[in-house]
Amino acid sequence: MNEEEQEIERLKEELATVRRLNRELLDQQEQQDSLEFAWTGNLGHWFWDFPANKVTFNPKKATALGYTKEELPDYVDFQFFTERLHPDDYERVMDEMRDHLAGKIPVWEVRYRIRTKDGSYKTYYDRGKVTQRSEDGSPLFLSGIVFDVSDYAEEKEELLRKNKEWELQSKRDVMTGLYNRSNILVKLGSLISKTSKNKLETLSMIVFDIDNLQKHNSLYGPLFGDELIKKAAVIIQEKLQEGHLAGTFEGGKFLLVLPGTNLREARDLAESIRLSFHGNDFTEPAEVTSSAGIAEFRPSETVSQFFNRADRLLYKVKQNGKNQVAID
């Protein structure tokens, strides 16, 4: 093929490219006459001539990324945008596009993070489809619309964060920050189930109680009683090891759930908490002590049976002078 013939072929291909674009623009314009896209974040339509790998788009898609019209190349290909995808989004987005080009899914519809000129990221929602194919099914032309949903993504992330905080708060005792009664029992039930299925080697429990709390409330007032409960919670949190859980039960009683901890280790922990609590300085000249009952889970026990064993030990300590820990 001589140079003249090559030039003619090039012009034919360019003409075909222009015709495909014009055809798409005409169809799109007819649609827009009856439907105005005025949604928040709308960055306009894009058109991709697949054989020529040429993307025509509303400049807002690029200016939203911080680029001026003058900074855009005369010839924008598909890679101009895909090269700016967040690394964690790239494969997912490309897989979606490949599936659509192959006709496996009816539309291309993705949300992705895209790098701006200053290196930060925006979140785009992109939707489009192949509108023209060759006789053998190969894609010729795609069109779509893109939205900047960065504000929505940030708002959603903030709401999810707040929801997690609210969910956590709903599980916590307001005064101490420990799990409330219902949720520490839920945690206990879950760990018993894991232990019964041999997913945990062992499980122990401490039922810890502030001695004479009602008497302290009567002598020094309820605020002093609150001081004792808060201080006990702080000490418990400081002493717990990774994986241990603690919650309030009632009054000055606490439930400590200790997965992977045997009876001896649980006793040592309870004794450490008792001594630390007793050795504190408080705002009133009260003799402050505590007691604890400790049990290790036995196969086939229910939550109630396991708890009751530890609680009965606590009761025996109370009957025998308090300020002690007792194991089963």
Order of alpha helices (4+ residues) and beta strands (2+ residues): alpha-beta-beta-alpha-alpha-alpha-beta-beta-beta-alpha-alpha-beta-alpha-alpha-beta-beta-alpha-beta-alpha-beta
